[in-house]
Amino acid sequence: AGRPGGLGALDRLAIYGPLGVREVWTWKGRFLTVHALHKNAYLRVGQSMMLPTLDLGLLQRFIGDPNPTMALRSFRTLLRKRAG
């Protein structure tokens, strides 16, 4: 499965693994998935190893917003409120 004329997520993982790409993020619809390279295979993980403090659940709320500029502003505002 995949997009017409494009590579599916599994095909990309097969390409990225031998290149040593340590982490691959994909999203479909409003669902974000993170795969981490472990030995010679990717495993689906619940938290980014590269950005361990990033709240993926929070980020996922903004993915796919029809207005990306407003989504980014809202995301930043929420992060600032949490930090302060």
C-alpha positions as CSV (number, residue, x, y, z in Angstrom):
1,A,0.0,0.0,0.0
2,G,1.1,3.6,-0.5
3,R,0.4,6.7,-2.4
4,P,0.2,6.3,-6.2
5,G,3.6,6.9,-7.7
6,G,5.2,7.1,-4.2
7,L,6.7,4.9,-1.6
8,G,4.7,3.5,1.3
9,A,6.0,3.8,4.9
10,L,7.3,0.2,4.9
11,D,9.3,0.8,1.6
12,R,10.8,3.9,3.1
13,L,11.8,2.1,6.3
14,A,13.6,-0.5,4.1
15,I,15.5,2.3,2.5
16,Y,16.3,4.3,5.6
17,G,17.5,1.4,7.7
18,P,20.6,0.6,5.7
19,L,21.4,4.4,5.6
20,G,21.4,4.4,9.4
21,V,18.5,6.8,9.8
22,R,17.8,6.4,13.6
23,E,14.2,7.5,13.7
24,V,11.4,7.8,11.1
25,W,8.1,9.7,11.8
26,T,5.1,9.1,9.7
27,W,1.5,10.4,9.9
28,K,-1.6,9.3,8.2
29,G,-4.7,11.4,8.7
30,R,-4.3,12.7,12.3
31,F,-2.1,9.8,13.5
32,L,1.6,10.2,14.2
33,T,3.8,7.1,14.4
34,V,7.4,7.0,15.4
35,H,9.7,4.1,14.4
36,A,13.2,3.8,15.9
37,L,16.0,1.8,14.4
38,H,17.0,-1.0,16.7
39,K,19.8,-3.2,15.4
40,N,18.7,-3.8,11.8
41,A,15.0,-3.2,12.1
42,Y,12.6,-0.4,12.9
43,L,10.4,-0.8,16.0
44,R,7.3,1.3,16.6
45,V,7.9,3.4,19.7
46,G,5.6,5.6,21.8
47,Q,8.2,8.4,22.3
48,S,10.9,9.9,20.2
49,M,14.4,9.0,21.1
50,M,15.8,12.0,19.3
51,L,13.4,14.5,21.0
52,P,12.5,12.7,24.3
53,T,10.8,15.8,25.9
54,L,8.5,16.4,23.0
55,D,4.9,15.6,23.8
56,L,3.8,13.6,20.8
57,G,0.2,13.4,21.9
58,L,0.1,17.2,22.1
59,L,1.8,17.6,18.7
60,Q,-0.6,15.1,17.2
61,R,-3.5,17.4,18.1
62,F,-2.2,19.9,15.7
63,I,-1.3,17.7,12.7
64,G,-3.6,18.0,9.8
65,D,-5.1,21.2,10.9
66,P,-6.6,22.9,7.8
67,N,-4.8,26.1,8.7
68,P,-1.1,25.2,9.4
69,T,-0.2,28.8,10.4
70,M,-2.8,28.9,13.1
71,A,-2.0,25.4,14.2
72,L,1.7,26.4,14.7
73,R,0.7,29.5,16.6
74,S,-1.6,27.6,18.9
75,F,1.0,24.9,19.5
76,R,3.6,27.5,20.4
77,T,1.2,29.3,22.7
78,L,0.3,26.1,24.5
79,L,4.0,25.2,24.9
80,R,4.8,28.6,26.3
81,K,1.9,28.3,28.9
82,R,3.3,24.9,29.9
83,A,6.8,26.2,30.3
84,G,5.9,29.3,32.3
